[in-house]
Amino acid sequence: MSFFIATVGAVLTTLLGVFVGGALNHRLQLWSRDRRAEVCALVLRASSNVHHGGRGVEVVLNSLTGPAQAAGLDVLACRGRFIELGRSPRPRAATSADAHRTGTS
């Protein structure tokens, strides 16, 4: 079974809300950027546990910073791929080094 989580800005969130019809999408639009990132981090961790049995995910396409970026690294499976989109700040060196040691990139 495939599972996909998208993290998007306010304009695209509105469009997703129209097409998907989810109240969550509209609510995320009203929150601050930091709050949206916190929610995305929680969703990433929860979905990894539910849909992948806690093994982690094979690919994370990331466009966020802060807690969501850290969560993306946390949910990677061994030898998973973390793909950074956009110009977000790089994760802390220690986090990247830890990820590399566990076989993720």
N, CA, C and O atoms as CSV, one atom per row, in Angstrom:
chain,resi,resn,atom,element,x,y,z
A,1,MET,N,N,0.829,-1.166,0.000
A,1,MET,CA,C,0.000,0.000,0.000
A,1,MET,C,C,0.885,1.245,0.000
A,1,MET,O,O,1.827,1.329,0.788
A,2,SER,N,N,0.604,2.185,-0.849
A,2,SER,CA,C,1.347,3.439,-0.906
A,2,SER,C,C,0.666,4.482,-0.033
A,2,SER,O,O,-0.557,4.504,0.103
A,3,PHE,N,N,1.481,5.338,0.552
A,3,PHE,CA,C,0.959,6.405,1.390
A,3,PHE,C,C,1.731,7.656,1.063
A,3,PHE,O,O,2.956,7.610,0.945
A,4,PHE,N,N,1.047,8.779,0.911
A,4,PHE,CA,C,1.670,10.014,0.487
A,4,PHE,C,C,1.218,11.157,1.379
A,4,PHE,O,O,0.021,11.328,1.612
A,5,ILE,N,N,2.168,11.942,1.880
A,5,ILE,CA,C,1.844,13.140,2.654
A,5,ILE,C,C,2.471,14.317,1.931
A,5,ILE,O,O,3.659,14.296,1.610
A,6,ALA,N,N,1.679,15.337,1.679
A,6,ALA,CA,C,2.196,16.542,1.029
A,6,ALA,C,C,2.266,17.675,2.035
A,6,ALA,O,O,1.346,17.864,2.832
A,7,THR,N,N,3.355,18.428,2.000
A,7,THR,CA,C,3.463,19.650,2.785
A,7,THR,C,C,3.517,20.803,1.805
A,7,THR,O,O,4.392,20.862,0.942
A,8,VAL,N,N,2.580,21.711,1.945
A,8,VAL,CA,C,2.474,22.798,0.975
A,8,VAL,C,C,2.215,24.120,1.672
A,8,VAL,O,O,1.867,24.150,2.852
A,9,GLY,N,N,2.386,25.214,0.940
A,9,GLY,CA,C,2.115,26.542,1.460
A,9,GLY,C,C,0.629,26.855,1.496
A,9,GLY,O,O,-0.201,26.037,1.101
A,10,ALA,N,N,0.305,28.054,1.977
A,10,ALA,CA,C,-1.086,28.442,2.219
A,10,ALA,C,C,-1.939,28.429,0.950
A,10,ALA,O,O,-3.079,27.967,0.990
A,11,VAL,N,N,-1.420,28.921,-0.165
A,11,VAL,CA,C,-2.223,28.969,-1.394
A,11,VAL,C,C,-2.563,27.564,-1.867
A,11,VAL,O,O,-3.715,27.278,-2.193
A,12,LEU,N,N,-1.566,26.688,-1.907
A,12,LEU,CA,C,-1.831,25.312,-2.333
A,12,LEU,C,C,-2.684,24.561,-1.331
A,12,LEU,O,O,-3.448,23.672,-1.708
A,13,THR,N,N,-2.563,24.912,-0.045
A,13,THR,CA,C,-3.404,24.280,0.967
A,13,THR,C,C,-4.868,24.567,0.668
A,13,THR,O,O,-5.717,23.685,0.790
A,14,THR,N,N,-5.159,25.793,0.279
A,14,THR,CA,C,-6.534,26.156,-0.060
A,14,THR,C,C,-7.017,25.335,-1.249
A,14,THR,O,O,-8.136,24.824,-1.237
A,15,LEU,N,N,-6.190,25.208,-2.262
A,15,LEU,CA,C,-6.571,24.416,-3.434
A,15,LEU,C,C,-6.767,22.957,-3.068
A,15,LEU,O,O,-7.716,22.326,-3.535
A,16,LEU,N,N,-5.879,22.407,-2.234
A,16,LEU,CA,C,-6.046,21.022,-1.794
A,16,LEU,C,C,-7.351,20.847,-1.030
A,16,LEU,O,O,-8.040,19.839,-1.184
A,17,GLY,N,N,-7.685,21.833,-0.206
A,17,GLY,CA,C,-8.931,21.772,0.536
A,17,GLY,C,C,-10.132,21.717,-0.372
A,17,GLY,O,O,-11.112,21.035,-0.070
A,18,VAL,N,N,-10.069,22.436,-1.495
A,18,VAL,CA,C,-11.172,22.429,-2.457
A,18,VAL,C,C,-11.269,21.066,-3.130
A,18,VAL,O,O,-12.364,20.516,-3.254
A,19,PHE,N,N,-10.133,20.512,-3.566
A,19,PHE,CA,C,-10.156,19.254,-4.300
A,19,PHE,C,C,-10.303,18.037,-3.394
A,19,PHE,O,O,-10.983,17.075,-3.750
A,20,VAL,N,N,-9.665,18.075,-2.217
A,20,VAL,CA,C,-9.717,16.940,-1.313
A,20,VAL,C,C,-10.932,17.029,-0.403
A,20,VAL,O,O,-11.487,16.012,0.012
A,21,GLY,N,N,-11.343,18.264,-0.095
A,21,GLY,CA,C,-12.506,18.457,0.757
A,21,GLY,C,C,-12.227,18.209,2.224
A,21,GLY,O,O,-13.155,17.949,2.990
A,22,GLY,N,N,-10.959,18.283,2.638
A,22,GLY,CA,C,-10.628,18.015,4.039
A,22,GLY,C,C,-10.573,19.281,4.873
A,22,GLY,O,O,-9.951,20.267,4.477
A,23,ALA,N,N,-11.222,19.253,6.021
A,23,ALA,CA,C,-11.210,20.398,6.931
A,23,ALA,C,C,-9.810,20.654,7.473
A,23,ALA,O,O,-9.454,21.799,7.753
A,24,LEU,N,N,-9.004,19.587,7.626
A,24,LEU,CA,C,-7.653,19.746,8.149
A,24,LEU,C,C,-6.835,20.684,7.276
A,24,LEU,O,O,-6.100,21.527,7.790
A,25,ASN,N,N,-6.957,20.546,5.958
A,25,ASN,CA,C,-6.207,21.412,5.054
A,25,ASN,C,C,-6.549,22.881,5.290
A,25,ASN,O,O,-5.655,23.727,5.317
A,26,HIS,N,N,-7.827,23.190,5.461
A,26,HIS,CA,C,-8.227,24.574,5.691
A,26,HIS,C,C,-7.733,25.072,7.036
A,26,HIS,O,O,-7.332,26.229,7.163
A,27,ARG,N,N,-7.759,24.211,8.035
A,27,ARG,CA,C,-7.298,24.605,9.352
A,27,ARG,C,C,-5.806,24.900,9.343
A,27,ARG,O,O,-5.365,25.853,9.985
A,28,LEU,N,N,-5.026,24.105,8.631
A,28,LEU,CA,C,-3.587,24.335,8.561
A,28,LEU,C,C,-3.280,25.698,7.951
A,28,LEU,O,O,-2.290,26.334,8.313
A,29,GLN,N,N,-4.113,26.141,7.042
A,29,GLN,CA,C,-3.896,27.431,6.397
A,29,GLN,C,C,-3.975,28.571,7.407
A,29,GLN,O,O,-3.283,29.579,7.258
A,30,LEU,N,N,-4.807,28.420,8.427
A,30,LEU,CA,C,-5.013,29.490,9.389
A,30,LEU,C,C,-3.942,29.533,10.468
A,30,LEU,O,O,-3.812,30.541,11.163
A,31,TRP,N,N,-3.181,28.473,10.621
A,31,TRP,CA,C,-2.154,28.440,11.642
A,31,TRP,C,C,-0.889,29.128,11.166
A,31,TRP,O,O,-0.702,29.334,9.967
A,32,SER,N,N,-0.029,29.480,12.091
A,32,SER,CA,C,1.261,30.064,11.744
A,32,SER,C,C,2.115,29.007,11.060
A,32,SER,O,O,1.830,27.812,11.140
A,33,ARG,N,N,3.153,29.460,10.395
A,33,ARG,CA,C,4.066,28.530,9.713
A,33,ARG,C,C,4.678,27.543,10.703
A,33,ARG,O,O,4.806,26.359,10.392
A,34,ASP,N,N,5.061,28.022,11.909
A,34,ASP,CA,C,5.640,27.131,12.918
A,34,ASP,C,C,4.642,26.074,13.354
A,34,ASP,O,O,5.006,24.911,13.527
A,35,ARG,N,N,3.386,26.465,13.534
A,35,ARG,CA,C,2.357,25.517,13.966
A,35,ARG,C,C,2.110,24.466,12.892
A,35,ARG,O,O,1.952,23.286,13.204
A,36,ARG,N,N,2.075,24.885,11.625
A,36,ARG,CA,C,1.895,23.920,10.533
A,36,ARG,C,C,3.045,22.919,10.529
A,36,ARG,O,O,2.833,21.724,10.320
A,37,ALA,N,N,4.266,23.408,10.761
A,37,ALA,CA,C,5.435,22.526,10.775
A,37,ALA,C,C,5.329,21.509,11.913
A,37,ALA,O,O,5.678,20.342,11.737
A,38,GLU,N,N,4.849,21.952,13.079
A,38,GLU,CA,C,4.687,21.027,14.204
A,38,GLU,C,C,3.667,19.942,13.870
A,38,GLU,O,O,3.882,18.766,14.163
A,39,VAL,N,N,2.554,20.346,13.256
A,39,VAL,CA,C,1.511,19.378,12.888
A,39,VAL,C,C,2.046,18.403,11.849
A,39,VAL,O,O,1.802,17.201,11.947
A,40,CYS,N,N,2.768,18.902,10.859
A,40,CYS,CA,C,3.345,18.026,9.836
A,40,CYS,C,C,4.310,17.031,10.469
A,40,CYS,O,O,4.350,15.868,10.067
A,41,ALA,N,N,5.088,17.475,11.453
A,41,ALA,CA,C,6.017,16.579,12.139
A,41,ALA,C,C,5.269,15.452,12.844
A,41,ALA,O,O,5.674,14.292,12.766
A,42,LEU,N,N,4.179,15.791,13.530
A,42,LEU,CA,C,3.385,14.767,14.212
A,42,LEU,C,C,2.774,13.784,13.221
A,42,LEU,O,O,2.761,12.577,13.462
A,43,VAL,N,N,2.266,14.307,12.101
A,43,VAL,CA,C,1.644,13.447,11.091
A,43,VAL,C,C,2.682,12.505,10.489
A,43,VAL,O,O,2.401,11.325,10.282
A,44,LEU,N,N,3.874,13.018,10.209
A,44,LEU,CA,C,4.933,12.176,9.649
A,44,LEU,C,C,5.272,11.023,10.582
A,44,LEU,O,O,5.354,9.872,10.154
A,45,ARG,N,N,5.469,11.333,11.850
A,45,ARG,CA,C,5.843,10.282,12.806
A,45,ARG,C,C,4.726,9.257,12.973
A,45,ARG,O,O,4.972,8.052,12.991
A,46,ALA,N,N,3.498,9.750,13.093
A,46,ALA,CA,C,2.364,8.841,13.280
A,46,ALA,C,C,2.151,7.958,12.059
A,46,ALA,O,O,1.919,6.757,12.193
A,47,SER,N,N,2.227,8.544,10.874
A,47,SER,CA,C,1.981,7.770,9.657
A,47,SER,C,C,3.079,6.740,9.432
A,47,SER,O,O,2.813,5.658,8.910
A,48,SER,N,N,4.297,7.061,9.815
A,48,SER,CA,C,5.382,6.097,9.676
A,48,SER,C,C,5.118,4.871,10.548
A,48,SER,O,O,5.336,3.737,10.121
A,49,ASN,N,N,4.648,5.109,11.769
A,49,ASN,CA,C,4.350,3.991,12.673
A,49,ASN,C,C,3.170,3.170,12.184
A,49,ASN,O,O,3.215,1.940,12.219
A,50,VAL,N,N,2.118,3.832,11.730
A,50,VAL,CA,C,0.894,3.134,11.323
A,50,VAL,C,C,1.078,2.409,9.997
A,50,VAL,O,O,0.733,1.233,9.882
A,51,HIS,N,N,1.614,3.097,9.000
A,51,HIS,CA,C,1.659,2.546,7.650
A,51,HIS,C,C,2.914,1.724,7.345
A,51,HIS,O,O,2.949,0.972,6.371
A,52,HIS,N,N,3.929,1.872,8.175
A,52,HIS,CA,C,5.170,1.150,7.897
A,52,HIS,C,C,5.637,0.336,9.092
A,52,HIS,O,O,6.796,-0.074,9.156
A,53,GLY,N,N,4.741,0.104,10.032
A,53,GLY,CA,C,5.071,-0.731,11.185
A,53,GLY,C,C,6.263,-0.251,11.986
A,53,GLY,O,O,6.944,-1.050,12.629
A,54,GLY,N,N,6.524,1.058,11.954
A,54,GLY,CA,C,7.653,1.598,12.695
A,54,GLY,C,C,8.989,1.418,12.002
A,54,GLY,O,O,10.019,1.827,12.539
A,55,ARG,N,N,8.998,0.807,10.804
A,55,ARG,CA,C,10.250,0.562,10.070
A,55,ARG,C,C,10.815,1.847,9.474
A,55,ARG,O,O,12.017,1.944,9.225
A,56,GLY,N,N,9.965,2.816,9.249
A,56,GLY,CA,C,10.391,4.037,8.583
A,56,GLY,C,C,9.981,4.025,7.124
A,56,GLY,O,O,9.520,3.011,6.600
A,57,VAL,N,N,10.151,5.148,6.486
A,57,VAL,CA,C,9.743,5.288,5.088
A,57,VAL,C,C,10.973,5.292,4.190
A,57,VAL,O,O,12.075,5.616,4.634
A,58,GLU,N,N,10.781,4.936,2.948
A,58,GLU,CA,C,11.902,4.838,2.010
A,58,GLU,C,C,12.338,6.191,1.471
A,58,GLU,O,O,13.528,6.410,1.242
A,59,VAL,N,N,11.385,7.108,1.264
A,59,VAL,CA,C,11.711,8.401,0.670
A,59,VAL,C,C,10.940,9.509,1.390
A,59,VAL,O,O,9.740,9.386,1.635
A,60,VAL,N,N,11.646,10.593,1.724
A,60,VAL,CA,C,11.005,11.796,2.238
A,60,VAL,C,C,11.342,12.928,1.274
A,60,VAL,O,O,12.514,13.233,1.052
A,61,LEU,N,N,10.312,13.549,0.701
A,61,LEU,CA,C,10.486,14.748,-0.109
A,61,LEU,C,C,10.177,15.925,0.806
A,61,LEU,O,O,9.019,16.139,1.164
A,62,ASN,N,N,11.179,16.679,1.182
A,62,ASN,CA,C,11.013,17.712,2.190
A,62,ASN,C,C,11.116,19.111,1.599
A,62,ASN,O,O,11.968,19.383,0.754
A,63,SER,N,N,10.231,19.994,2.061
A,63,SER,CA,C,10.322,21.405,1.681
A,63,SER,C,C,10.176,22.297,2.907
A,63,SER,O,O,10.013,23.510,2.777
A,64,LEU,N,N,10.232,21.701,4.099
A,64,LEU,CA,C,10.016,22.453,5.333
A,64,LEU,C,C,11.274,22.506,6.177
A,64,LEU,O,O,12.230,21.766,5.944
A,65,THR,N,N,11.259,23.398,7.169
A,65,THR,CA,C,12.366,23.522,8.110
A,65,THR,C,C,11.865,23.154,9.500
A,65,THR,O,O,10.702,22.789,9.674
A,66,GLY,N,N,12.733,23.250,10.469
A,66,GLY,CA,C,12.349,23.080,11.866
A,66,GLY,C,C,11.888,21.679,12.209
A,66,GLY,O,O,12.482,20.694,11.769
A,67,PRO,N,N,10.802,21.590,13.015
A,67,PRO,CA,C,10.346,20.281,13.499
A,67,PRO,C,C,9.971,19.317,12.377
A,67,PRO,O,O,10.213,18.116,12.489
A,68,ALA,N,N,9.387,19.829,11.304
A,68,ALA,CA,C,8.979,18.944,10.207
A,68,ALA,C,C,10.201,18.361,9.494
A,68,ALA,O,O,10.187,17.198,9.090
A,69,GLN,N,N,11.247,19.157,9.341
A,69,GLN,CA,C,12.468,18.662,8.718
A,69,GLN,C,C,13.101,17.572,9.590
A,69,GLN,O,O,13.524,16.531,9.087
A,70,ALA,N,N,13.160,17.821,10.888
A,70,ALA,CA,C,13.708,16.828,11.816
A,70,ALA,C,C,12.870,15.551,11.806
A,70,ALA,O,O,13.413,14.447,11.848
A,71,ALA,N,N,11.545,15.702,11.752
A,71,ALA,CA,C,10.659,14.534,11.714
A,71,ALA,C,C,10.886,13.735,10.443
A,71,ALA,O,O,10.858,12.505,10.470
A,72,GLY,N,N,11.109,14.421,9.332
A,72,GLY,CA,C,11.383,13.736,8.078
A,72,GLY,C,C,12.611,12.855,8.180
A,72,GLY,O,O,12.621,11.732,7.674
A,73,LEU,N,N,13.645,13.359,8.833
A,73,LEU,CA,C,14.854,12.556,9.041
A,73,LEU,C,C,14.585,11.404,10.004
A,73,LEU,O,O,15.093,10.297,9.824
A,74,ASP,N,N,13.778,11.680,11.027
A,74,ASP,CA,C,13.476,10.649,12.027
A,74,ASP,C,C,12.722,9.458,11.452
A,74,ASP,O,O,12.919,8.329,11.902
A,75,VAL,N,N,11.864,9.690,10.464
A,75,VAL,CA,C,11.012,8.597,9.966
A,75,VAL,C,C,11.642,7.818,8.815
A,75,VAL,O,O,11.017,6.899,8.285
A,76,LEU,N,N,12.850,8.160,8.424
A,76,LEU,CA,C,13.506,7.424,7.344
A,76,LEU,C,C,13.880,6.011,7.772
A,76,LEU,O,O,14.377,5.794,8.878
A,77,ALA,N,N,13.637,5.065,6.891
A,77,ALA,CA,C,14.093,3.691,7.109
A,77,ALA,C,C,15.601,3.641,6.869
A,77,ALA,O,O,16.179,4.562,6.291
A,78,CYS,N,N,16.218,2.573,7.312
A,78,CYS,CA,C,17.637,2.373,7.034
A,78,CYS,C,C,17.851,2.419,5.518
A,78,CYS,O,O,17.140,1.748,4.769
A,79,ARG,N,N,18.801,3.185,5.081
A,79,ARG,CA,C,19.110,3.405,3.669
A,79,ARG,C,C,18.014,4.165,2.920
A,79,ARG,O,O,17.951,4.118,1.691
A,80,GLY,N,N,17.149,4.867,3.666
A,80,GLY,CA,C,16.121,5.695,3.041
A,80,GLY,C,C,16.731,6.934,2.401
A,80,GLY,O,O,17.894,7.256,2.642
A,81,ARG,N,N,15.957,7.615,1.599
A,81,ARG,CA,C,16.432,8.803,0.883
A,81,ARG,C,C,15.687,10.039,1.370
A,81,ARG,O,O,14.457,10.047,1.415
A,82,PHE,N,N,16.432,11.089,1.738
A,82,PHE,CA,C,15.870,12.366,2.164
A,82,PHE,C,C,16.176,13.363,1.052
A,82,PHE,O,O,17.332,13.713,0.818
A,83,ILE,N,N,15.135,13.811,0.376
A,83,ILE,CA,C,15.313,14.713,-0.759
A,83,ILE,C,C,14.801,16.091,-0.363
A,83,ILE,O,O,13.623,16.263,-0.053
A,84,GLU,N,N,15.695,17.061,-0.378
A,84,GLU,CA,C,15.363,18.424,0.014
A,84,GLU,C,C,14.933,19.214,-1.210
A,84,GLU,O,O,15.657,19.278,-2.204
A,85,LEU,N,N,13.758,19.813,-1.136
A,85,LEU,CA,C,13.237,20.643,-2.214
A,85,LEU,C,C,13.252,22.097,-1.762
A,85,LEU,O,O,12.924,22.385,-0.611
A,86,GLY,N,N,13.617,22.994,-2.625
A,86,GLY,CA,C,13.620,24.407,-2.249
A,86,GLY,C,C,14.925,24.804,-1.599
A,86,GLY,O,O,15.956,24.153,-1.761
A,87,ARG,N,N,14.846,25.906,-0.851
A,87,ARG,CA,C,16.057,26.449,-0.263
A,87,ARG,C,C,15.962,26.508,1.261
A,87,ARG,O,O,16.330,27.518,1.859
A,88,SER,N,N,15.482,25.458,1.886
A,88,SER,CA,C,15.399,25.484,3.341
A,88,SER,C,C,16.790,25.310,3.938
A,88,SER,O,O,17.686,24.739,3.317
A,89,PRO,N,N,16.949,25.816,5.160
A,89,PRO,CA,C,18.254,25.641,5.813
A,89,PRO,C,C,18.579,24.164,5.971
A,89,PRO,O,O,17.692,23.327,6.141
A,90,ARG,N,N,19.859,23.868,5.912
A,90,ARG,CA,C,20.300,22.478,6.059
A,90,ARG,C,C,20.075,22.025,7.491
A,90,ARG,O,O,20.138,22.837,8.414
A,91,PRO,N,N,19.810,20.731,7.689
A,91,PRO,CA,C,19.667,20.233,9.055
A,91,PRO,C,C,20.986,20.349,9.817
A,91,PRO,O,O,22.053,20.445,9.211
A,92,ARG,N,N,20.907,20.339,11.128
A,92,ARG,CA,C,22.116,20.410,11.947
A,92,ARG,C,C,23.094,19.320,11.534
A,92,ARG,O,O,22.689,18.220,11.155
A,93,ALA,N,N,24.363,19.628,11.609
A,93,ALA,CA,C,25.404,18.678,11.204
A,93,ALA,C,C,25.295,17.370,11.977
A,93,ALA,O,O,25.468,16.297,11.400
A,94,ALA,N,N,25.010,17.445,13.282
A,94,ALA,CA,C,24.915,16.221,14.085
A,94,ALA,C,C,23.788,15.335,13.589
A,94,ALA,O,O,23.934,14.113,13.540
A,95,THR,N,N,22.658,15.941,13.220
A,95,THR,CA,C,21.519,15.168,12.724
A,95,THR,C,C,21.883,14.482,11.416
A,95,THR,O,O,21.577,13.305,11.227
A,96,SER,N,N,22.536,15.212,10.509
A,96,SER,CA,C,22.926,14.634,9.228
A,96,SER,C,C,23.949,13.518,9.427
A,96,SER,O,O,23.890,12.486,8.758
A,97,ALA,N,N,24.881,13.731,10.348
A,97,ALA,CA,C,25.898,12.709,10.605
A,97,ALA,C,C,25.252,11.458,11.182
A,97,ALA,O,O,25.597,10.343,10.791
A,98,ASP,N,N,24.314,11.639,12.115
A,98,ASP,CA,C,23.616,10.484,12.688
A,98,ASP,C,C,22.865,9.727,11.603
A,98,ASP,O,O,22.897,8.497,11.560
A,99,ALA,N,N,22.186,10.468,10.720
A,99,ALA,CA,C,21.442,9.828,9.635
A,99,ALA,C,C,22.382,9.044,8.734
A,99,ALA,O,O,22.057,7.935,8.308
A,100,HIS,N,N,23.544,9.612,8.442
A,100,HIS,CA,C,24.501,8.941,7.570
A,100,HIS,C,C,25.014,7.656,8.211
A,100,HIS,O,O,25.168,6.638,7.538
A,101,ARG,N,N,25.278,7.709,9.516
A,101,ARG,CA,C,25.784,6.521,10.214
A,101,ARG,C,C,24.772,5.381,10.222
A,101,ARG,O,O,25.151,4.211,10.273
A,102,THR,N,N,23.472,5.723,10.171
A,102,THR,CA,C,22.455,4.673,10.201
A,102,THR,C,C,22.097,4.182,8.806
A,102,THR,O,O,21.205,3.348,8.650
A,103,GLY,N,N,22.786,4.692,7.796
A,103,GLY,CA,C,22.551,4.194,6.445
A,103,GLY,C,C,21.548,4.998,5.651
A,103,GLY,O,O,21.166,4.580,4.558
A,104,THR,N,N,21.101,6.148,6.163
A,104,THR,CA,C,20.194,6.983,5.382
A,104,THR,C,C,21.000,8.052,4.676
A,104,THR,O,O,22.133,8.342,5.060
A,105,SER,N,N,20.425,8.628,3.659
A,105,SER,CA,C,21.126,9.702,2.957
A,105,SER,C,C,20.135,10.734,2.495
A,105,SER,O,O,20.520,11.727,1.879
